[in-house]
Amino acid sequence: MRKKLIIPLLIGTLFLQTSCFDALDINQESQISSTSMWTSEEDAQAAIYGMYYQFRSTFNSNIAYWGDYRTGVYSTTQTLAGDILDASNNTIDANNQAANWDALYKLINISNLILRHTPDISFSKQESKDNIMANAYLVRAFAYYSVARIWGDAPLLIV
């Protein structure tokens, strides 16, 4: 009796599973790409907001490693641990948080995207376009200044 009940249930389950997959196939109607992103003044302004968000997060988490810990403000007689001790002694290796320039190059990439695409966008006021371009140039220059100050020679990626 049990076998007679289990076999139809298994066959029914197989048919139900295949019919569910068709309902899950969805065509994505809206996608953000480089062709749809850089079309309006608002897109350029949104990119500036994103650039400054990356700026804040980059320097918020790393400024102490790239500055204060390496200046001698924190002495080695204080109880310092791990990456902070290495940074204060200037014995940074590749595994140290202070050696990671990934966040700075993300910031440089965002600035480069703004500088590449904004000139092709028509603005209601030239002053607004100039302001966006100036902000992108400023942030990119500061990021490169930080790279040069911290590590010296580094890859240069410009538009």
N, CA and C atoms as an extended XYZ file, in Angstrom:
477
Properties=species:S:1:pos:R:3:atomname:S:1:resname:S:1:resid:I:1 pbc="F F F"
N         0.831       -1.198        0.000 N   MET     1
C         0.000        0.000        0.000 CA  MET     1
C         0.875        1.262        0.000 C   MET     1
N         1.927        1.221        0.763 N   ARG     2
C         2.793        2.385        0.865 CA  ARG     2
C         3.496        2.684       -0.452 C   ARG     2
N         3.958        1.636       -1.156 N   LYS     3
C         4.631        1.828       -2.434 CA  LYS     3
C         3.700        2.457       -3.456 C   LYS     3
N         2.459        2.042       -3.434 N   LYS     4
C         1.488        2.593       -4.378 CA  LYS     4
C         1.258        4.084       -4.134 C   LYS     4
N         1.423        4.542       -2.923 N   LEU     5
C         1.226        5.946       -2.585 CA  LEU     5
C         2.476        6.775       -2.865 C   LEU     5
N         3.643        6.239       -2.631 N   ILE     6
C         4.896        6.979       -2.779 CA  ILE     6
C         5.223        7.243       -4.246 C   ILE     6
N         5.051        6.269       -5.122 N   ILE     7
C         5.406        6.421       -6.532 CA  ILE     7
C         4.598        7.534       -7.202 C   ILE     7
N         3.291        7.625       -7.060 N   PRO     8
C         2.558        8.753       -7.675 CA  PRO     8
C         2.965       10.101       -7.083 C   PRO     8
N         3.279       10.129       -5.791 N   LEU     9
C         3.721       11.388       -5.190 CA  LEU     9
C         5.048       11.848       -5.770 C   LEU     9
N         5.972       10.933       -5.980 N   LEU    10
C         7.258       11.292       -6.580 CA  LEU    10
C         7.089       11.784       -8.011 C   LEU    10
N         6.266       11.108       -8.786 N   ILE    11
C         6.031       11.531      -10.171 CA  ILE    11
C         5.341       12.892      -10.199 C   ILE    11
N         4.388       13.104       -9.342 N   GLY    12
C         3.704       14.399       -9.264 CA  GLY    12
C         4.654       15.515       -8.856 C   GLY    12
N         5.566       15.238       -7.956 N   THR    13
C         6.544       16.230       -7.514 CA  THR    13
C         7.457       16.630       -8.661 C   THR    13
N         7.888       15.695       -9.468 N   LEU    14
C         8.739       16.005      -10.617 CA  LEU    14
C         8.042       16.927      -11.600 C   LEU    14
N         6.757       16.676      -11.870 N   PHE    15
C         6.012       17.533      -12.790 CA  PHE    15
C         5.798       18.923      -12.211 C   PHE    15
N         5.585       19.029      -10.924 N   LEU    16
C         5.391       20.332      -10.285 CA  LEU    16
C         6.672       21.148      -10.302 C   LEU    16
N         7.817       20.509      -10.102 N   GLN    17
C         9.084       21.236      -10.079 CA  GLN    17
C         9.402       21.858      -11.429 C   GLN    17
N         9.172       21.166      -12.497 N   THR    18
C         9.489       21.724      -13.809 CA  THR    18
C         8.566       22.879      -14.166 C   THR    18
N         7.332       22.840      -13.719 N   SER    19
C         6.424       23.934      -14.051 CA  SER    19
C         6.732       25.189      -13.242 C   SER    19
N         7.340       25.058      -12.077 N   CYS    20
C         7.681       26.218      -11.258 CA  CYS    20
C         8.840       27.016      -11.847 C   CYS    20
N         9.743       26.364      -12.537 N   PHE    21
C        10.905       27.063      -13.059 CA  PHE    21
C        10.523       28.103      -14.102 C   PHE    21
N         9.483       27.847      -14.881 N   ASP    22
C         9.058       28.816      -15.880 CA  ASP    22
C         8.571       30.110      -15.237 C   ASP    22
N         7.946       30.008      -14.092 N   ALA    23
C         7.443       31.198      -13.409 CA  ALA    23
C         8.584       32.032      -12.821 C   ALA    23
N         9.754       31.432      -12.626 N   LEU    24
C        10.884       32.148      -12.042 CA  LEU    24
C        11.763       32.824      -13.084 C   LEU    24
N        11.566       32.524      -14.349 N   ASP    25
C        12.339       33.164      -15.406 CA  ASP    25
C        11.796       34.575      -15.619 C   ASP    25
N        12.628       35.555      -15.282 N   ILE    26
C        12.212       36.951      -15.360 CA  ILE    26
C        13.190       37.712      -16.240 C   ILE    26
N        12.677       38.508      -17.130 N   ASN    27
C        13.522       39.404      -17.908 CA  ASN    27
C        13.659       40.712      -17.151 C   ASN    27
N        14.887       41.082      -16.849 N   GLN    28
C        15.138       42.331      -16.132 CA  GLN    28
C        14.886       43.491      -17.083 C   GLN    28
N        13.937       44.345      -16.742 N   GLU    29
C        13.572       45.437      -17.639 CA  GLU    29
C        14.460       46.661      -17.471 C   GLU    29
N        14.964       46.884      -16.270 N   SER    30
C        15.811       48.055      -16.069 CA  SER    30
C        17.170       47.615      -15.542 C   SER    30
N        18.184       48.078      -16.209 N   GLN    31
C        19.550       47.789      -15.802 CA  GLN    31
C        20.355       49.068      -15.912 C   GLN    31
N        21.274       49.252      -14.971 N   ILE    32
C        22.144       50.416      -15.031 CA  ILE    32
C        23.432       49.989      -15.712 C   ILE    32
N        23.766       50.674      -16.778 N   SER    33
C        25.017       50.429      -17.484 CA  SER    33
C        25.639       51.779      -17.802 C   SER    33
N        26.822       51.759      -18.360 N   SER    34
C        27.474       53.032      -18.670 CA  SER    34
C        26.719       53.809      -19.747 C   SER    34
N        25.950       53.109      -20.577 N   THR    35
C        25.190       53.820      -21.610 CA  THR    35
C        23.921       54.452      -21.060 C   THR    35
N        23.347       53.854      -20.021 N   SER    36
C        22.122       54.430      -19.463 CA  SER    36
C        22.388       55.346      -18.283 C   SER    36
N        23.581       55.274      -17.700 N   MET    37
C        23.889       56.073      -16.509 CA  MET    37
C        24.212       57.523      -16.855 C   MET    37
N        25.056       57.746      -17.814 N   TRP    38
C        25.592       59.078      -18.070 CA  TRP    38
C        24.784       59.806      -19.141 C   TRP    38
N        23.526       60.128      -18.801 N   THR    39
C        22.673       60.784      -19.791 CA  THR    39
C        22.153       62.142      -19.345 C   THR    39
N        22.197       62.423      -18.054 N   SER    40
C        21.598       63.679      -17.590 CA  SER    40
C        22.453       64.336      -16.505 C   SER    40
N        22.108       65.562      -16.245 N   GLU    41
C        22.769       66.345      -15.194 CA  GLU    41
C        22.626       65.654      -13.839 C   GLU    41
N        21.468       65.044      -13.604 N   GLU    42
C        21.215       64.348      -12.338 CA  GLU    42
C        22.127       63.125      -12.174 C   GLU    42
N        22.448       62.454      -13.282 N   ASP    43
C        23.361       61.316      -13.222 CA  ASP    43
C        24.754       61.758      -12.784 C   ASP    43
N        25.214       62.871      -13.329 N   ALA    44
C        26.534       63.389      -12.949 CA  ALA    44
C        26.540       63.818      -11.482 C   ALA    44
N        25.451       64.433      -11.045 N   GLN    45
C        25.365       64.845       -9.635 CA  GLN    45
C        25.345       63.623       -8.722 C   GLN    45
N        24.637       62.586       -9.112 N   ALA    46
C        24.609       61.349       -8.321 CA  ALA    46
C        25.996       60.727       -8.255 C   ALA    46
N        26.755       60.801       -9.334 N   ALA    47
C        28.112       60.264       -9.337 CA  ALA    47
C        29.007       61.048       -8.381 C   ALA    47
N        28.799       62.363       -8.297 N   ILE    48
C        29.565       63.168       -7.340 CA  ILE    48
C        29.245       62.740       -5.911 C   ILE    48
N        27.964       62.497       -5.624 N   TYR    49
C        27.593       62.021       -4.290 CA  TYR    49
C        28.269       60.684       -3.988 C   TYR    49
N        28.279       59.800       -4.967 N   GLY    50
C        28.943       58.511       -4.789 CA  GLY    50
C        30.441       58.662       -4.593 C   GLY    50
N        31.046       59.602       -5.306 N   MET    51
C        32.479       59.852       -5.163 CA  MET    51
C        32.800       60.334       -3.750 C   MET    51
N        31.996       61.254       -3.232 N   TYR    52
C        32.261       61.754       -1.877 CA  TYR    52
C        31.941       60.711       -0.809 C   TYR    52
N        31.008       59.825       -1.077 N   TYR    53
C        30.770       58.714       -0.150 CA  TYR    53
C        32.014       57.833       -0.086 C   TYR    53
N        32.590       57.512       -1.251 N   GLN    54
C        33.822       56.714       -1.280 CA  GLN    54
C        34.969       57.474       -0.619 C   GLN    54
N        35.028       58.772       -0.813 N   PHE    55
C        36.062       59.606       -0.189 CA  PHE    55
C        35.993       59.495        1.332 C   PHE    55
N        34.784       59.667        1.866 N   ARG    56
C        34.614       59.595        3.329 CA  ARG    56
C        34.977       58.216        3.864 C   ARG    56
N        34.508       57.170        3.225 N   SER    57
C        34.782       55.832        3.740 CA  SER    57
C        36.259       55.472        3.589 C   SER    57
N        36.911       55.955        2.546 N   THR    58
C        38.338       55.682        2.358 CA  THR    58
C        39.159       56.312        3.475 C   THR    58
N        38.954       57.589        3.715 N   PHE    59
C        39.792       58.275        4.692 CA  PHE    59
C        39.325       58.062        6.123 C   PHE    59
N        38.066       57.753        6.323 N   ASN    60
C        37.575       57.475        7.672 CA  ASN    60
C        38.266       56.257        8.264 C   ASN    60
N        38.414       55.214        7.480 N   SER    61
C        38.975       53.979        8.016 CA  SER    61
C        40.495       53.913        7.931 C   SER    61
N        41.125       54.749        7.124 N   ASN    62
C        42.559       54.593        6.893 CA  ASN    62
C        43.426       55.787        7.268 C   ASN    62
N        42.854       56.935        7.543 N   ILE    63
C        43.667       58.140        7.740 CA  ILE    63
C        44.641       58.001        8.906 C   ILE    63
N        44.247       57.309        9.945 N   ALA    64
C        45.163       57.132       11.077 CA  ALA    64
C        46.360       56.273       10.684 C   ALA    64
N        46.123       55.219        9.902 N   TYR    65
C        47.233       54.361        9.456 CA  TYR    65
C        48.169       55.117        8.518 C   TYR    65
N        47.598       55.956        7.659 N   TRP    66
C        48.402       56.657        6.672 CA  TRP    66
C        49.017       57.939        7.221 C   TRP    66
N        48.635       58.345        8.432 N   GLY    67
C        49.127       59.607        8.970 CA  GLY    67
C        49.598       59.500       10.401 C   GLY    67
N        48.668       59.610       11.338 N   ASP    68
C        49.013       59.721       12.754 CA  ASP    68
C        49.889       58.591       13.279 C   ASP    68
N        49.590       57.364       12.922 N   TYR    69
C        50.361       56.246       13.454 CA  TYR    69
C        51.802       56.266       12.968 C   TYR    69
N        52.062       56.917       11.848 N   ARG    70
C        53.408       56.937       11.271 CA  ARG    70
C        54.193       58.183       11.643 C   ARG    70
N        53.609       59.108       12.387 N   THR    71
C        54.272       60.377       12.666 CA  THR    71
C        55.089       60.393       13.940 C   THR    71
N        54.965       59.381       14.750 N   GLY    72
C        55.667       59.375       16.023 CA  GLY    72
C        54.815       59.900       17.160 C   GLY    72
N        53.583       60.285       16.875 N   VAL    73
C        52.674       60.751       17.919 CA  VAL    73
C        52.418       59.639       18.923 C   VAL    73
N        52.298       58.425       18.401 N   TYR    74
C        52.094       57.265       19.254 CA  TYR    74
C        53.456       56.611       19.461 C   TYR    74
N        53.905       56.563       20.685 N   SER    75
C        55.224       55.979       20.935 CA  SER    75
C        55.119       54.473       21.087 C   SER    75
N        56.239       53.808       20.903 N   THR    76
C        56.248       52.357       21.031 CA  THR    76
C        56.200       51.915       22.485 C   THR    76
N        56.297       52.865       23.417 N   THR    77
C        56.159       52.491       24.829 CA  THR    77
C        54.693       52.303       25.198 C   THR    77
N        53.808       52.870       24.376 N   GLN    78
C        52.386       52.653       24.601 CA  GLN    78
C        52.022       51.246       24.154 C   GLN    78
N        50.932       50.752       24.675 N   THR    79
C        50.480       49.422       24.278 CA  THR    79
C        49.781       49.519       22.934 C   THR    79
N        50.493       49.158       21.903 N   LEU    80
C        49.952       49.166       20.542 CA  LEU    80
C        49.951       47.736       20.037 C   LEU    80
N        49.002       47.421       19.202 N   ALA    81
C        48.891       46.040       18.740 CA  ALA    81
C        48.866       45.960       17.229 C   ALA    81
N        49.408       44.884       16.708 N   GLY    82
C        49.270       44.502       15.311 CA  GLY    82
C        49.613       45.569       14.308 C   GLY    82
N        48.636       45.896       13.462 N   ASP    83
C        48.839       46.838       12.365 CA  ASP    83
C        49.239       48.220       12.857 C   ASP    83
N        48.710       48.644       13.997 N   ILE    84
C        49.033       49.971       14.529 CA  ILE    84
C        50.502       50.024       14.946 C   ILE    84
N        50.981       48.996       15.604 N   LEU    85
C        52.390       48.940       16.016 CA  LEU    85
C        53.299       48.930       14.795 C   LEU    85
N        52.938       48.151       13.790 N   ASP    86
C        53.734       48.114       12.560 CA  ASP    86
C        53.782       49.481       11.884 C   ASP    86
N        52.647       50.147       11.821 N   ALA    87
C        52.601       51.471       11.200 CA  ALA    87
C        53.421       52.482       11.988 C   ALA    87
N        53.346       52.452       13.302 N   SER    88
C        54.108       53.418       14.101 CA  SER    88
C        55.606       53.159       14.042 C   SER    88
N        55.997       51.918       13.789 N   ASN    89
C        57.421       51.587       13.635 CA  ASN    89
C        57.879       51.649       12.178 C   ASN    89
N        56.958       51.977       11.273 N   ASN    90
C        57.229       51.989        9.835 CA  ASN    90
C        57.790       50.649        9.355 C   ASN    90
N        57.191       49.591        9.848 N   THR    91
C        57.556       48.232        9.414 CA  THR    91
C        56.323       47.577        8.801 C   THR    91
N        55.756       48.240        7.826 N   ILE    92
C        54.522       47.784        7.202 CA  ILE    92
C        54.853       46.733        6.142 C   ILE    92
N        54.159       45.614        6.206 N   ASP    93
C        54.311       44.615        5.152 CA  ASP    93
C        53.022       44.561        4.325 C   ASP    93
N        52.983       43.674        3.356 N   ALA    94
C        51.841       43.617        2.430 CA  ALA    94
C        50.536       43.237        3.110 C   ALA    94
N        50.585       42.602        4.271 N   ASN    95
C        49.367       42.178        4.963 CA  ASN    95
C        48.806       43.239        5.895 C   ASN    95
N        49.512       44.329        6.075 N   ASN    96
C        49.078       45.384        6.973 CA  ASN    96
C        47.973       46.215        6.331 C   ASN    96
N        46.999       46.655        7.144 N   GLN    97
C        45.892       47.462        6.633 CA  GLN    97
C        46.402       48.740        5.974 C   GLN    97
N        47.469       49.311        6.478 N   ALA    98
C        47.998       50.556        5.930 CA  ALA    98
C        48.605       50.374        4.545 C   ALA    98
N        48.896       49.157        4.150 N   ALA    99
C        49.510       48.901        2.849 CA  ALA    99
C        48.487       48.739        1.733 C   ALA    99
N        47.220       48.756        2.048 N   ASN   100
C        46.183       48.506        1.049 CA  ASN   100
C        45.732       49.823        0.418 C   ASN   100
N        46.015       49.988       -0.843 N   TRP   101
C        45.608       51.212       -1.539 CA  TRP   101
C        44.381       51.009       -2.413 C   TRP   101
N        43.696       49.916       -2.218 N   ASP   102
C        42.503       49.580       -2.982 CA  ASP   102
C        41.439       50.676       -2.898 C   ASP   102
N        41.170       51.168       -1.702 N   ALA   103
C        40.117       52.185       -1.530 CA  ALA   103
C        40.474       53.482       -2.251 C   ALA   103
N        41.757       53.849       -2.257 N   LEU   104
C        42.165       55.065       -2.965 CA  LEU   104
C        41.991       54.918       -4.467 C   LEU   104
N        42.279       53.744       -4.993 N   TYR   105
C        42.114       53.556       -6.432 CA  TYR   105
C        40.650       53.415       -6.829 C   TYR   105
N        39.783       52.973       -5.927 N   LYS   106
C        38.341       53.018       -6.202 CA  LYS   106
C        37.902       54.473       -6.331 C   LYS   106
N        38.410       55.307       -5.445 N   LEU   107
C        38.097       56.736       -5.473 CA  LEU   107
C        38.608       57.369       -6.769 C   LEU   107
N        39.805       57.024       -7.173 N   ILE   108
C        40.373       57.545       -8.415 CA  ILE   108
C        39.542       57.078       -9.615 C   ILE   108
N        39.092       55.832       -9.584 N   ASN   109
C        38.274       55.312      -10.678 CA  ASN   109
C        36.956       56.065      -10.803 C   ASN   109
N        36.296       56.326       -9.683 N   ILE   110
C        35.041       57.081       -9.727 CA  ILE   110
C        35.284       58.476      -10.294 C   ILE   110
N        36.359       59.122       -9.854 N   SER   111
C        36.695       60.455      -10.369 CA  SER   111
C        36.949       60.413      -11.867 C   SER   111
N        37.672       59.396      -12.315 N   ASN   112
C        37.952       59.264      -13.745 CA  ASN   112
C        36.679       59.043      -14.561 C   ASN   112
N        35.746       58.265      -14.022 N   LEU   113
C        34.474       58.063      -14.727 CA  LEU   113
C        33.716       59.380      -14.873 C   LEU   113
N        33.698       60.159      -13.819 N   ILE   114
C        33.021       61.466      -13.883 CA  ILE   114
C        33.704       62.353      -14.917 C   ILE   114
N        35.027       62.380      -14.897 N   LEU   115
C        35.766       63.223      -15.837 CA  LEU   115
C        35.635       62.747      -17.276 C   LEU   115
N        35.421       61.471      -17.478 N   ARG   116
C        35.276       60.929      -18.830 CA  ARG   116
C        33.885       61.193      -19.401 C   ARG   116
N        32.852       61.045      -18.569 N   HIS   117
C        31.489       61.075      -19.102 CA  HIS   117
C        30.774       62.420      -18.958 C   HIS   117
N        31.122       63.225      -17.990 N   THR   118
C        30.416       64.487      -17.752 CA  THR   118
C        30.525       65.469      -18.913 C   THR   118
N        31.658       65.598      -19.593 N   PRO   119
C        31.712       66.567      -20.707 CA  PRO   119
C        30.696       66.305      -21.813 C   PRO   119
N        30.239       65.070      -21.961 N   ASP   120
C        29.272       64.740      -23.016 CA  ASP   120
C        27.823       65.013      -22.615 C   ASP   120
N        27.593       65.376      -21.359 N   ILE   121
C        26.239       65.613      -20.865 CA  ILE   121
C        25.910       67.097      -21.022 C   ILE   121
N        24.699       67.395      -21.486 N   SER   122
C        24.280       68.795      -21.565 CA  SER   122
C        23.656       69.207      -20.227 C   SER   122
N        24.073       70.346      -19.725 N   PHE   123
C        23.622       70.888      -18.446 CA  PHE   123
C        22.790       72.140      -18.682 C   PHE   123
N        21.922       72.442      -17.728 N   SER   124
C        21.123       73.659      -17.833 CA  SER   124
C        22.007       74.894      -17.635 C   SER   124
N        23.037       74.760      -16.795 N   LYS   125
C        23.986       75.857      -16.566 CA  LYS   125
C        25.406       75.306      -16.691 C   LYS   125
N        26.248       76.012      -17.422 N   GLN   126
C        27.650       75.610      -17.570 CA  GLN   126
C        28.355       75.607      -16.210 C   GLN   126
N        27.897       76.481      -15.336 N   GLU   127
C        28.476       76.581      -13.991 CA  GLU   127
C        28.327       75.260      -13.217 C   GLU   127
N        27.209       74.584      -13.367 N   SER   128
C        26.980       73.297      -12.698 CA  SER   128
C        27.928       72.226      -13.228 C   SER   128
N        28.111       72.197      -14.523 N   LYS   129
C        29.029       71.235      -15.134 CA  LYS   129
C        30.460       71.497      -14.660 C   LYS   129
N        30.854       72.770      -14.643 N   ASP   130
C        32.200       73.136      -14.198 CA  ASP   130
C        32.416       72.738      -12.739 C   ASP   130
N        31.382       72.903      -11.920 N   ASN   131
C        31.468       72.551      -10.510 CA  ASN   131
C        31.691       71.042      -10.338 C   ASN   131
N        30.953       70.247      -11.091 N   ILE   132
C        31.107       68.784      -11.017 CA  ILE   132
C        32.500       68.377      -11.489 C   ILE   132
N        32.957       68.947      -12.578 N   MET   133
C        34.291       68.618      -13.088 CA  MET   133
C        35.378       69.039      -12.092 C   MET   133
N        35.220       70.210      -11.504 N   ALA   134
C        36.211       70.693      -10.536 CA  ALA   134
C        36.275       69.778       -9.315 C   ALA   134
N        35.132       69.331       -8.839 N   ASN   135
C        35.111       68.420       -7.691 CA  ASN   135
C        35.817       67.110       -8.027 C   ASN   135
N        35.570       66.584       -9.211 N   ALA   136
C        36.206       65.328       -9.609 CA  ALA   136
C        37.718       65.499       -9.746 C   ALA   136
N        38.164       66.614      -10.333 N   TYR   137
C        39.604       66.873      -10.436 CA  TYR   137
C        40.238       67.020       -9.044 C   TYR   137
N        39.549       67.716       -8.155 N   LEU   138
C        40.073       67.924       -6.803 CA  LEU   138
C        40.230       66.598       -6.058 C   LEU   138
N        39.210       65.777       -6.080 N   VAL   139
C        39.255       64.513       -5.342 CA  VAL   139
C        40.300       63.583       -5.943 C   VAL   139
N        40.379       63.528       -7.266 N   ARG   140
C        41.397       62.679       -7.892 CA  ARG   140
C        42.797       63.164       -7.533 C   ARG   140
N        43.015       64.480       -7.550 N   ALA   141
C        44.326       65.020       -7.196 CA  ALA   141
C        44.675       64.711       -5.742 C   ALA   141
N        43.703       64.835       -4.847 N   PHE   142
C        43.969       64.545       -3.435 CA  PHE   142
C        44.265       63.063       -3.222 C   PHE   142
N        43.563       62.202       -3.953 N   ALA   143
C        43.818       60.760       -3.838 CA  ALA   143
C        45.224       60.433       -4.333 C   ALA   143
N        45.641       61.022       -5.453 N   TYR   144
C        46.997       60.786       -5.947 CA  TYR   144
C        48.043       61.397       -5.022 C   TYR   144
N        47.750       62.554       -4.474 N   TYR   145
C        48.653       63.149       -3.485 CA  TYR   145
C        48.838       62.195       -2.308 C   TYR   145
N        47.743       61.600       -1.843 N   SER   146
C        47.817       60.662       -0.721 CA  SER   146
C        48.630       59.430       -1.086 C   SER   146
N        48.421       58.896       -2.293 N   VAL   147
C        49.188       57.731       -2.742 CA  VAL   147
C        50.678       58.076       -2.777 C   VAL   147
N        51.024       59.225       -3.357 N   ALA   148
C        52.431       59.620       -3.471 CA  ALA   148
C        53.051       59.892       -2.099 C   ALA   148
N        52.291       60.511       -1.213 N   ARG   149
C        52.800       60.820        0.119 CA  ARG   149
C        53.045       59.556        0.927 C   ARG   149
N        52.173       58.575        0.784 N   ILE   150
C        52.262       57.366        1.592 CA  ILE   150
C        53.248       56.364        1.006 C   ILE   150
N        53.160       56.105       -0.306 N   TRP   151
C        53.947       55.031       -0.903 CA  TRP   151
C        55.010       55.499       -1.887 C   TRP   151
N        54.975       56.753       -2.285 N   GLY   152
C        55.930       57.201       -3.297 CA  GLY   152
C        55.392       56.915       -4.684 C   GLY   152
N        56.196       56.257       -5.503 N   ASP   153
C        55.773       55.926       -6.865 CA  ASP   153
C        54.602       54.948       -6.838 C   ASP   153
N        53.633       55.199       -7.692 N   ALA   154
C        52.453       54.340       -7.774 CA  ALA   154
C        51.863       54.456       -9.174 C   ALA   154
N        51.058       53.501       -9.574 N   PRO   155
C        50.442       53.564      -10.908 CA  PRO   155
C        49.557       54.800      -11.063 C   PRO   155
N        49.664       55.437      -12.232 N   LEU   156
C        48.875       56.619      -12.534 CA  LEU   156
C        47.806       56.248      -13.546 C   LEU   156
N        46.540       56.426      -13.166 N   LEU   157
C        45.403       56.115      -14.033 CA  LEU   157
C        44.580       57.382      -14.233 C   LEU   157
N        44.682       57.956      -15.418 N   ILE   158
C        43.898       59.154      -15.702 CA  ILE   158
C        43.053       58.910      -16.935 C   ILE   158
N        42.111       59.822      -17.161 N   VAL   159
C        41.180       59.697      -18.280 CA  VAL   159
C        41.925       59.808      -19.580 C   VAL   159
